[in-house]
């Protein structure tokens, strides 16, 4: 019997498929990945990686939203040319799994019309009531409404042709229109909670030679990039008050200086530089380490070291770092925004605060710093939540395997059975 074949598509491969693609390969599948990964990016074990060059982006000053859609379709065509090359080698996938948000999946079914696909529908962009109009400091730019509508087109195309659609959280699923939402299964990519776990003996050496241990009250913050979408501006503006109230507090901030979401600072530079200049002498920089992007193990040690971890986000996608902090046993102070409220329950496994309320953030952090027993209780409960709902080996990886195998075998009704009801904040189905 020939091995089953799976094609994974993500412009930043492996992206959300970093665990499931090599897991299928280990199960005996023939697995191919397609993306724009740089030559320095290594394919996961057992996965054959094909790279394509993105089509050049062109901006039309007369109507940028339409040009953004055109660029997605150009990217889809560039990916399709590579698909055609792969097909010429004799590779015929039994299932295609992809993230269609950048356009890469737009023409996959034209190349392999018989191959069923799974579309990872990460986020449906809305001009109102989600991320775009959330922060009054950064109001939507002119034409944002049209842009938000058009950037969903490639996801709608993927939904039309996919055998199965998945979203990682209930909140992200809830943003899609009801007819589409009803066909989406909630399926998170998971966190390896065996590896991401507390370690009481952890120590972190700073670049200046100082060593932090759990004997030091350490406040942590982490994001892929330091930007307003993840509440970096609110966090930084809260720090001066926290430093004044807690003279022994040391803060570790993990994240890069690029922009993943939203807009760059109006005056140029990074948000870290902008907020640092804004706060001036109000910050004691000798008690802050801007760690940048750390190797994964070093980043996990920062989480294990944390006395209190702050996680803030617009109503947007849930960060991996939120689940990783919970799995590491952090006492979390988090913004009361969806999808955070889907995983953090105030007083049970963390503390919830209004996103913009710096006084409430400082008070919640201060209360936890003063109460080691409460920190331990909330951290243990946070880990229990992460293990129960997001454990890679026992929860999410088996669910992904079952979904992919069912779609490849044309057993879709069994896959869709038992979909959990939407959370309280999402529209009724």
ABEGO torsion letter per residue (X at the ends): XBBBBBBBBBAAOAEAAAAAAAAAAAAGBBBBBBBABBAABBBBBGBBBBBBBBBBBBBBAABAAAAAAAAAAAAAAAAAAAAAAAAAAGBBBABBBBBAAAGAAAAAAAABAABBBBBBBABBBBABGBAAAABAABBBBBGAAAAAAAAAAAAAAAAAABABBBBABAAAAAABBAAAAAABBBBBAEBBAAABBBBAABBBBBAAGBBBBAABBBBBBBBABBBAAAGAAAAAAAAAAAAAABAABBBBBBEBABBABEBBBAAEEBAAAAAAAAAEAABBAAABBBAEBBBAAAAAAAAAABABBBBBBBBBBBBAAAAAAAAAGBBBBBBBBOAAAAABBBGAAEBBBBAABAAAAAAAAAAAAABAAAAAAAAAAAAAAAAAAABAAAAAAAAAAAAAAAAAAGAAAAAABGBBBBBAABBBX
